[in-house]
Amino acid sequence: MASRLHGITASGTVRVAGVAGAIFLTALASVALVWWLDPALHGAFDPGLLWRNALPVFLVILLIYALSGRALPTWVFGGTLVWIVFNVNSIKERNLNAPLLPGDLVLWHQVLHNIGFFANYTGHRFVLVLTALVFMALLWATWRLERRWWHPHWMARLACVVLLSAAIVTLYRGDALWRAAYADEVLPGFEVWDPMASVANTGVMAGLVRMAQEAQTAIPKADQVLVSGFAARHTDEIKARMARQPPAELPDIVVVQSEAFFDPGVIKGVDFGSFVPNFERLAATGITGSLATPTYGGGTIRTEFETLTGYPIQAFPAILYPYYGMASEWMPSVPRRLAAFGYSATLFHPFRSSFWNRRQVMSELGFQHSYYLKSFAGVERAGAYVSDHALFDFVLAHLDDTRREAQYVLVITMENHGPWDSDPGLLANVLDGHPLPSGLSTTGTMEMTYYLSHLVNGDHALGDFAKRLLARPRWTVLLFYGDHLPALPAAFADLSFDDHGAAVQEHTRYMVVSNRPLVPRKLDLSSHELPALLFDTIGLPEDGYLALDSLVRQDRSRDHDLHGTDYRLMQFNAAQLEVACRHRLDAAGHCGGQRPPSSD
């Protein structure tokens, strides 16, 4: 009996020792992983920064151990998971100039449903598949080989699962002491408005924790006094804009959001218009200028949301993807504003309707008709996507001059979508007579050849489209703009820009042209200002928010009343106020009545 009890005690001691050893090794592995994978930790040794980056990794891997009860498979699975996170972060930084952020979690189903599309950005599909197979084989082997006496008791494991889950949730929410552990004082390089710099200064994991803590407040509190004070100084002008009569003849409005369009004239040694002569020729006949957009290399819906609502997305730093959790049918979007004057709204986008959640959101924002990828079966492609030529032909075939109601059309192109590191094939022939800029490396040459081939091809398509569109007997207004610059890291590093700025600081272009007289002028804008410019140009009545937007733009151009950051502050607060109260602002800069019912 004594021998049996001694054996049980010894077995229990061994088990406890094995579990303690597994936890200790997990802590060491967590520190080693973040030190190995995170360049931000390779400078001067900072123990505080190291443990703040290792802690979330340690908690997650320990949770996996508590769930599985097996140490070896936990280390294989947990280590691979951390490696994937850092590599995905690197890919996102390279292509979008943004690190992994808490809001990216809303896209998990987008990634799973479009794995082929996102795999293009890895550049190594075969290696990716092979790595996945090796990982699964290794995981199976370690699961089979795991020695059973390392298993913690199920009751202890259950308690650990509860405690670790609570620790992880409260860590990312910033509850209790966790917020102090990741505060500004201990993370002096963290800046919520600059995630890239923050991650470079504090590390990927510490930055992710801090940004998750900051993301708990979705809608910042607006400064009502600032908004109403500005409105009070412009009461008569706001009321006049709200009360003006729409023109007797309403124009058809066609908006083209061109994928990754910009004029390479901002690059050293490249002349404006040399690659986009049709854009330059058309822009000279209307309103044009540079366009500041809230994204780089991707994240199209950020610019798209701004041009559909007039809200600057940067006023809501916790919201990365506005089509997930922010866009709502209460919003006075451009289609809904135009519907009040009798407009119908149609969307043309030759890609999957589920991508970026457009299938749900676009109807909420007021589109009655939508044409997605299935409608473009059999049409011409340029590379991987439907060509701009084919898309514009499709749009023109569906525009009806005989319809009594005016039409609002949004066209979202796909031809020049990234990644921009492929062989353009026969399309490269369009670059004949368009020599590449000098000074390009091999990788830079590949990037520029692919991008510029599609840019020149798209410019040809734009010239033909505008010619036929503006030849229609109906009054027609065309707004064309680029949603963001392409991510061409090697090419941009090789060439640099005229203003010596970084690629993420450069702007796209826009133009408003019409087949009715329009006074040409140059006006540099941000993408959220395009709705107000459109209404102002046509002479449509503006609601309170658009009137405020127009007057802020007007004051800024006259260089009085508001300057620089004051302008941004005014615009951001007006947007925050309208979104917070979920109702249109009135002429006094207040929420204009009771909040309407919402379907969210």
C-alpha positions in Angstrom: 0.0 0.0 0.0 2.8 2.4 1.0 4.6 1.5 -2.2 1.5 2.3 -4.2 1.0 5.6 -2.5 4.6 6.4 -3.1 4.2 5.6 -6.7 1.1 7.9 -7.0 2.9 10.7 -5.2 6.0 10.3 -7.4 3.8 10.3 -10.5 2.0 13.4 -9.3 5.3 15.1 -8.6 6.6 14.2 -12.1 3.3 15.5 -13.6 3.5 18.8 -11.7 7.2 19.1 -12.6 6.4 18.4 -16.3 3.6 21.0 -16.4 5.8 23.6 -14.7 8.6 22.9 -17.1 6.2 23.2 -20.0 5.0 26.6 -18.8 8.6 27.8 -18.2 9.6 26.7 -21.7 6.5 28.4 -23.2 7.6 31.6 -21.5 11.1 31.3 -22.9 9.8 30.4 -26.4 7.5 33.4 -26.3 10.4 35.8 -25.6 12.6 34.1 -28.2 9.9 34.2 -30.9 9.2 38.0 -30.6 12.9 38.7 -30.3 13.5 36.7 -33.5 10.6 37.9 -35.5 10.2 41.6 -34.5 12.8 44.1 -35.9 11.6 46.7 -33.5 13.3 44.7 -30.7 16.7 44.3 -32.4 18.0 47.7 -31.3 19.1 48.6 -27.8 18.0 45.9 -25.3 14.9 47.0 -23.5 13.6 44.4 -21.0 10.3 46.2 -20.5 9.5 46.4 -24.2 10.5 42.7 -24.6 8.2 41.4 -22.0 5.3 43.6 -23.1 5.6 42.1 -26.6 6.1 38.5 -25.3 3.3 38.6 -22.8 0.3 38.4 -25.3 2.2 35.6 -27.2 2.8 33.7 -23.9 -0.9 34.0 -22.8 -2.2 32.7 -26.2 0.2 29.8 -26.4 -0.5 28.9 -22.8 -4.2 28.9 -23.6 -3.6 26.5 -26.4 -1.7 24.3 -24.0 -4.6 24.4 -21.5 -7.1 23.4 -24.2 -5.0 20.6 -25.7 -3.1 19.3 -22.6 -0.1 18.5 -24.8 3.0 20.6 -24.8 4.8 19.6 -28.1 1.8 20.1 -30.4 1.1 23.4 -28.5 4.6 24.7 -29.3 4.4 23.6 -32.9 0.9 25.1 -33.4 1.5 28.2 -31.3 4.9 29.0 -32.8 3.5 28.6 -36.3 0.6 30.8 -35.4 3.0 33.6 -34.2 5.2 33.2 -37.3 2.1 33.6 -39.5 1.0 36.7 -37.6 4.3 38.4 -38.1 4.5 37.4 -41.8 1.0 38.7 -42.5 1.9 41.9 -40.7 5.0 42.2 -42.9 2.9 41.6 -46.1 0.3 44.2 -45.0 3.0 46.8 -44.2 4.6 46.2 -47.5 1.4 46.5 -49.6 -0.8 48.8 -47.5 1.7 50.7 -45.4 -0.2 49.7 -42.3 0.5 47.0 -39.6 -2.0 44.4 -38.4 -4.7 46.2 -36.4 -7.5 45.0 -34.2 -10.1 45.9 -36.8 -8.5 43.4 -39.2 -10.3 40.7 -37.3 -13.6 41.6 -39.0 -12.0 40.4 -42.3 -11.4 36.8 -41.3 -14.2 35.4 -43.4 -13.2 37.6 -46.3 -9.7 36.0 -46.2 -11.2 32.5 -46.0 -13.7 33.0 -48.8 -11.1 34.8 -51.1 -7.9 32.9 -50.1 -6.8 32.7 -53.8 -7.0 36.5 -54.1 -5.0 37.1 -50.9 -2.5 34.4 -51.7 -1.4 36.6 -54.7 0.3 38.9 -52.2 2.5 36.2 -50.7 4.3 35.7 -54.0 5.0 32.0 -53.2 1.8 30.0 -53.7 3.6 26.6 -54.1 5.8 27.2 -51.0 2.7 28.3 -49.1 0.9 25.0 -49.9 4.1 23.0 -49.1 4.6 24.7 -45.8 0.9 24.0 -44.8 1.4 20.3 -45.6 4.6 20.1 -43.6 3.0 21.9 -40.7 0.0 19.5 -40.6 2.4 16.5 -40.7 4.5 17.9 -37.9 1.5 18.7 -35.8 0.1 15.2 -36.3 3.5 13.6 -35.4 4.0 15.6 -32.2 0.4 14.8 -31.2 1.1 11.1 -31.5 4.5 11.3 -29.8 3.4 13.4 -26.8 4.1 11.6 -23.6 0.9 11.3 -21.5 2.4 12.1 -18.1 2.9 15.7 -19.3 -0.9 16.2 -19.3 -2.3 18.4 -16.7 -5.5 17.2 -14.9 -8.7 18.2 -16.8 -10.0 20.3 -13.8 -6.7 22.3 -13.7 -6.9 22.8 -17.4 -10.5 24.0 -17.2 -9.5 26.5 -14.5 -6.6 27.7 -16.6 -8.7 28.1 -19.7 -11.1 30.4 -17.7 -8.3 32.4 -16.2 -6.3 32.8 -19.4 -9.3 33.7 -21.4 -10.2 36.4 -18.9 -6.6 37.7 -18.9 -6.5 37.9 -22.7 -9.9 39.7 -23.0 -9.1 42.2 -20.2 -5.6 42.7 -21.7 -6.9 43.7 -25.1 -9.8 45.8 -23.5 -7.3 47.6 -21.3 -9.0 46.8 -18.1 -7.6 47.5 -14.6 -3.8 47.3 -14.5 -3.4 46.3 -18.1 -3.9 49.8 -19.4 -1.2 51.1 -17.1 1.1 48.3 -18.2 0.9 49.6 -21.8 0.5 53.3 -21.1 2.3 56.2 -22.9 4.8 56.4 -20.1 6.1 52.9 -20.8 5.5 53.0 -24.6 6.8 56.5 -25.4 7.0 55.7 -29.1 3.3 54.9 -29.5 1.1 57.3 -31.5 -2.5 56.2 -32.1 -2.7 58.3 -35.3 0.4 56.7 -36.8 0.2 52.9 -36.4 3.2 52.2 -38.7 5.5 54.4 -36.6 4.1 53.0 -33.4 4.8 49.4 -34.4 8.3 50.3 -35.5 8.9 52.0 -32.1 7.1 49.6 -29.7 6.9 46.2 -31.5 4.1 44.4 -33.3 2.5 42.7 -30.3 2.8 45.6 -27.9 1.4 47.9 -30.6 -1.4 45.5 -31.3 -2.4 45.4 -27.6 -2.3 49.2 -27.2 -4.3 49.8 -30.4 -6.9 47.2 -29.2 -7.2 49.2 -26.0 -7.5 52.4 -27.9 -10.2 50.9 -30.2 -12.7 50.5 -27.4 -14.2 53.9 -28.1 -15.5 53.7 -31.6 -17.0 57.3 -32.0 -14.9 60.1 -30.4 -16.9 62.7 -28.6 -17.5 65.7 -30.8 -16.9 69.3 -29.8 -20.5 70.7 -30.2 -19.4 74.2 -29.3 -16.8 74.3 -32.2 -19.3 73.1 -34.8 -22.2 75.3 -33.7 -19.9 78.2 -33.3 -18.7 77.9 -36.9 -22.4 77.4 -38.0 -23.4 80.6 -36.2 -20.8 82.6 -38.0 -22.1 81.4 -41.4 -25.9 81.1 -40.6 -27.1 83.0 -43.7 -24.8 81.1 -46.1 -25.7 77.7 -44.7 -29.4 78.5 -45.0 -29.0 79.8 -48.5 -27.2 76.6 -49.5 -29.9 74.5 -47.9 -32.8 76.4 -49.5 -31.4 76.9 -53.1 -33.6 75.4 -55.8 -32.2 72.5 -57.9 -31.7 73.1 -61.6 -34.7 72.6 -63.8 -32.8 69.9 -65.7 -31.0 67.4 -63.5 -27.8 65.9 -64.9 -26.9 62.3 -65.0 -23.9 61.9 -62.6 -21.3 59.3 -63.4 -18.6 58.7 -60.8 -15.6 56.6 -61.6 -13.4 55.3 -58.8 -10.3 54.2 -60.6 -8.2 51.5 -58.9 -4.8 52.8 -57.8 -4.9 55.7 -60.3 -2.3 58.5 -59.9 -0.3 60.6 -62.3 3.4 59.5 -62.2 4.3 63.1 -62.9 4.9 63.4 -59.1 8.0 61.1 -59.6 11.3 62.7 -60.4 12.1 62.8 -64.1 8.5 62.1 -65.2 6.4 64.8 -66.8 2.7 65.2 -65.9 0.4 63.7 -68.4 3.1 61.6 -70.1 1.4 58.3 -69.1 -2.2 59.7 -68.7 -2.6 62.2 -71.6 -6.4 61.7 -71.8 -6.8 62.4 -68.1 -4.8 65.6 -68.4 -6.6 66.8 -71.5 -10.0 66.2 -69.9 -9.0 67.7 -66.5 -8.0 70.9 -68.2 -11.6 71.5 -69.2 -13.1 71.2 -65.7 -12.3 71.2 -62.0 -9.2 69.3 -61.0 -6.4 69.0 -58.5 -4.6 66.6 -56.2 -6.7 64.3 -54.0 -5.7 63.3 -50.5 -7.0 59.9 -49.7 -7.1 58.0 -46.3 -5.3 54.8 -47.5 -2.3 53.6 -49.5 -1.8 50.5 -51.6 -5.2 49.0 -50.7 -8.1 49.6 -48.4 -10.2 51.0 -51.2 -13.4 51.2 -49.1 -11.9 53.9 -46.9 -11.8 56.3 -49.8 -15.0 54.9 -51.2 -16.9 55.5 -48.0 -15.6 59.1 -47.8 -16.8 59.9 -51.4 -20.2 58.3 -50.7 -20.9 60.0 -47.3 -18.6 63.0 -47.0 -17.3 61.8 -43.6 -13.5 61.8 -43.2 -12.8 58.3 -42.0 -9.7 59.5 -40.1 -12.1 61.2 -37.7 -12.9 57.7 -36.5 -9.5 56.2 -35.7 -10.9 53.1 -34.2 -12.8 52.2 -37.4 -10.5 50.7 -40.0 -13.1 49.3 -42.4 -16.2 51.4 -42.5 -18.3 48.8 -44.3 -18.1 46.6 -41.1 -19.9 48.2 -38.2 -20.1 51.8 -39.3 -21.9 52.2 -42.7 -25.7 52.2 -42.1 -28.9 53.0 -43.9 -29.6 56.0 -41.7 -26.6 57.8 -43.2 -27.4 60.6 -45.7 -25.2 59.1 -48.4 -24.8 60.7 -51.8 -27.4 58.2 -53.4 -29.9 58.9 -50.6 -29.4 62.7 -50.9 -29.9 62.4 -54.6 -33.0 60.2 -54.2 -34.8 63.2 -52.7 -34.5 64.9 -56.1 -35.7 61.9 -58.0 -32.4 60.2 -58.9 -32.0 56.4 -59.3 -28.6 55.0 -58.2 -26.7 52.1 -59.9 -23.4 50.5 -59.0 -21.0 48.8 -61.5 -18.2 46.8 -60.0 -16.6 43.8 -61.8 -15.7 41.8 -58.8 -17.3 39.6 -56.1 -20.3 41.2 -54.4 -19.3 39.7 -51.1 -15.9 41.4 -51.2 -15.6 44.3 -48.6 -19.2 43.4 -47.7 -20.5 45.5 -50.6 -23.5 43.3 -51.2 -25.1 44.3 -47.9 -23.7 47.8 -47.5 -24.4 49.3 -51.0 -28.1 48.8 -50.7 -28.0 50.3 -47.2 -26.3 53.3 -48.7 -29.0 53.8 -51.2 -28.1 51.9 -54.4 -31.2 50.4 -56.1 -29.3 48.4 -58.8 -25.9 46.7 -58.6 -23.9 44.8 -61.2 -21.1 42.6 -59.9 -18.7 40.1 -61.4 -21.4 37.6 -62.5 -22.8 40.3 -64.7 -19.5 40.5 -66.6 -19.2 36.9 -67.6 -17.3 36.6 -70.9 -16.2 40.2 -71.2 -12.6 41.2 -72.0 -10.0 41.0 -69.3 -6.7 42.8 -68.9 -4.5 40.5 -66.8 -6.4 39.0 -63.8 -9.3 41.4 -63.9 -12.0 42.8 -66.1 -10.5 45.6 -68.3 -11.5 49.2 -67.9 -12.4 49.2 -71.7 -14.9 46.3 -71.1 -16.3 47.9 -67.9 -16.9 51.3 -69.5 -18.6 49.6 -72.5 -20.9 47.8 -70.1 -21.7 51.0 -68.3 -22.5 52.9 -71.5 -24.7 50.1 -72.7 -26.8 50.4 -69.5 -27.1 54.2 -69.4 -30.5 55.1 -70.8 -30.9 58.5 -72.4 -34.7 58.0 -72.6 -35.3 57.6 -68.8 -37.2 60.4 -67.3 -35.5 60.3 -63.9 -31.9 61.4 -63.6 -29.3 58.7 -62.9 -26.4 58.5 -60.4 -23.9 55.9 -61.4 -20.9 54.7 -59.4 -18.2 52.7 -61.4 -15.5 51.0 -59.4 -12.7 49.7 -61.7 -10.6 46.6 -61.1 -8.0 46.4 -64.0 -5.1 48.0 -62.2 -5.5 46.1 -58.9 -2.4 44.8 -57.2 -0.1 43.1 -56.5 1.9 45.0 -59.1 4.8 42.5 -59.4 3.6 40.3 -62.2 4.3 40.1 -65.9 1.8 42.2 -67.9 2.2 40.0 -70.9 1.0 41.4 -74.2 -0.4 44.4 -72.4 3.2 45.7 -72.1 3.0 46.7 -75.7 0.9 49.8 -74.7 4.1 51.2 -73.3 5.6 51.7 -76.8 6.5 55.4 -76.9 6.3 55.6 -73.1 9.8 54.8 -71.8 10.2 53.8 -68.2 11.8 56.3 -65.9 15.6 55.7 -65.6 17.3 54.4 -62.5 15.0 51.4 -61.9 16.3 48.2 -60.3 15.2 44.8 -61.6 12.3 44.6 -59.1 11.4 48.2 -59.7 11.3 47.7 -63.4 8.9 44.8 -63.0 6.6 46.8 -60.7 6.6 49.9 -63.0 6.1 47.8 -66.2 3.1 46.1 -64.8 1.5 49.2 -63.2 2.2 51.6 -66.1 0.9 49.1 -68.7 -2.5 49.0 -67.0 -2.4 52.7 -66.3 -1.8 53.6 -70.0 -4.4 51.0 -71.0 -6.9 52.5 -68.5 -6.2 56.0 -69.7 -7.0 55.0 -73.3 -10.3 53.5 -71.9 -11.0 56.7 -70.0 -10.5 58.9 -73.2 -12.9 56.7 -75.2 -15.4 56.5 -72.3 -15.5 60.3 -71.7 -15.8 61.0 -75.4 -18.9 58.8 -75.8 -20.4 59.7 -72.3 -20.2 63.4 -72.8 -21.6 63.2 -76.4 -24.9 62.1 -74.9 -27.8 64.6 -75.4 -28.5 64.6 -71.7 -26.6 66.9 -69.3 -24.0 64.6 -67.8 -21.4 65.2 -65.2 -18.3 62.9 -64.8 -16.3 62.7 -61.6 -13.2 60.6 -62.0 -10.7 60.0 -59.2 -8.0 57.6 -57.9 -8.7 55.8 -54.7 -5.1 55.5 -53.6 -1.5 55.1 -54.8 -0.3 51.7 -55.8 2.2 49.9 -53.5 5.4 49.9 -55.6 8.0 49.8 -52.8 11.0 49.0 -55.0 10.1 51.4 -57.8 9.4 54.3 -55.4 12.6 53.7 -53.5 14.5 53.7 -56.8 13.0 56.9 -58.2 11.8 59.1 -55.3 9.3 62.0 -55.7 9.7 65.6 -56.7 8.7 66.8 -53.3 11.1 64.3 -51.6 8.1 62.9 -49.6 7.3 59.3 -48.8 5.0 57.4 -51.1 2.3 57.3 -48.4 2.3 61.1 -48.4 1.7 61.5 -52.2 -1.8 62.2 -53.6 -3.9 60.8 -56.4 -5.8 63.1 -58.8 -9.4 63.9 -59.5 -11.4 65.8 -62.1 -15.0 67.0 -62.6 -16.0 67.5 -66.2 -19.3 68.0 -68.0 -21.0 68.4 -71.4 -22.4 71.7 -70.2 -20.2 74.8 -69.6 -18.0 74.5 -66.6 -15.4 77.1 -65.5 -12.0 75.3 -65.4 -10.1 75.7 -62.1 -7.6 73.9 -59.9 -8.7 72.9 -56.4 -6.7 70.5 -54.2 -9.1 68.4 -52.0 -9.4 65.5 -49.7 -11.7 62.6 -50.9 -14.3 63.3 -48.3 -14.8 66.8 -49.8 -15.9 65.4 -53.2 -19.7 65.0 -52.4 -20.0 68.7 -51.4 -18.0 69.8 -54.4 -20.3 67.7 -56.7 -23.5 69.2 -55.2 -22.0 72.7 -55.2 -20.9 72.4 -58.9 -24.3 71.2 -60.1 -26.2 73.7 -57.9 -28.1 71.1 -55.8 -29.4 72.0 -52.3 -27.1 70.8 -49.6 -28.0 69.5 -46.2 -26.5 71.0 -43.1 -23.4 68.8 -43.1 -22.6 69.3 -46.8 -23.2 73.1 -46.4 -20.7 73.1 -43.5 -18.3 71.1 -45.6 -18.6 73.6 -48.5 -18.1 76.6 -46.3 -15.1 75.1 -44.6 -13.5 74.4 -48.0 -14.4 78.0 -49.1 -12.9 79.5 -46.0 -9.8 77.5 -46.3 -9.3 78.6 -49.9 -9.8 82.2 -48.9 -7.2 81.6 -46.1 -9.2 83.1 -43.3 -11.3 81.9 -40.4 -9.9 78.4 -40.4 -6.3 77.4 -41.1 -4.5 74.0 -41.5 -5.2 71.9 -38.4 -8.2 74.1 -37.5 -9.8 73.1 -40.8 -9.3 69.4 -40.1 -10.6 69.8 -36.5 -13.8 71.5 -37.7 -14.4 68.9 -40.4 -13.7 66.0 -38.1 -16.0 67.3 -35.3 -18.9 67.9 -37.7 -18.6 64.3 -38.9 -18.3 62.9 -35.4 -21.3 64.9 -34.3 -23.5 63.7 -37.1 -22.5 60.1 -36.8 -22.8 60.1 -33.0 -26.4 61.5 -33.1 -27.3 59.4 -36.2 -29.2 62.2 -37.8 -28.4 65.0 -40.2 -27.1 68.3 -38.8 -29.3 71.3 -39.1 -28.4 74.9 -40.1 -27.2 75.6 -36.5 -24.8 72.7 -36.5 -26.9 70.6 -34.2 -28.6 67.2 -34.6 -31.6 68.0 -36.7 -34.4 66.3 -34.8 -35.1 62.9 -33.3 -32.9 60.0 -34.3 -34.7 57.9 -37.0 -35.2 54.2 -36.6 -32.2 52.1 -37.5 -32.0 48.5 -38.8 -28.6 47.7 -37.4 
